[in-house]
Amino acid sequence: MMTVNQIIGDSPNRICANFGKRFFAWMMAQSSGTYDKIVGDRKRSLFANLQGKVLEIGPGTGPNLPYYPKDIQWIGIEPNPHMHSYLQKQAEKLGLTIDLRIGNTEWLDAKDNSIDTVVSTLILCSVPNIDYTLQAILRVLKPGGCFLFLEHVAAPQGTLLRQLQSTISPIWKVIGDGCHPNREIWIALENAGFASVNYERFDAQLPIISPHIIGVATK
């Protein structure tokens, strides 16, 4: 006799995971405007000189699209399928042609040495293995190509905020689609093998994830 799960084709865990991804996509669509009011000027400066092929990993609902020059060739790899409709609507609103591909952050659907710039904003906190992701970025970048990043990071060791980040991390990862509030992203960047890594820290004045870095890593 077939079970209910066999009939509907999904386990309870998968159903919960699917609901979580759908809810996270909706939440990101609602909150991206508020976040951009905080970091919009920094994004505008970071993306001002983009040209050629630009691959954005985890573009989400498309909050970065308004900041890009209109003449770039944009490629997006978004593992959460529930983000895609929001992203496509944003592109249509802006009159942009986008190339949305299947893949994940450890397997980027692009040829070796083919991308001028890779972009990541608030993504390295949630990738399953940040070292694998950075190696994938290095693989697809052309020699001399750049990785532009804007990420929230762990608070300094020994601070009350760092302790809070570590304490709530298990719950935060569930509601934040895998996000680690206490990930030391700058260390992974410095050890990945880029020719240079330049970044600055700033305080985004947000609960839990206030510490941020923004910068450029060059292959």
Secondary structure, DSSP 8 states (H G I E B T S, - for coil): ---HHHHHT--HHHHHHHHHHHHHHHHHHHHHHHHHHHHHHHHHHHTTT--SEEEEES-TT-TTGGGS-TTSEEEEE-S-GGGHHHHHHHHHHHT---EEE--BTTB-SS-TT-EEEEEEES-TTT-S-HHHHHHHHHHHEEEEEEEEEEEE----TTSHHHHHHHHHHHHHHHHTTT--TT--HHHHHHHTT-SEEEEEEEE---TTT-EEEEEEEE-
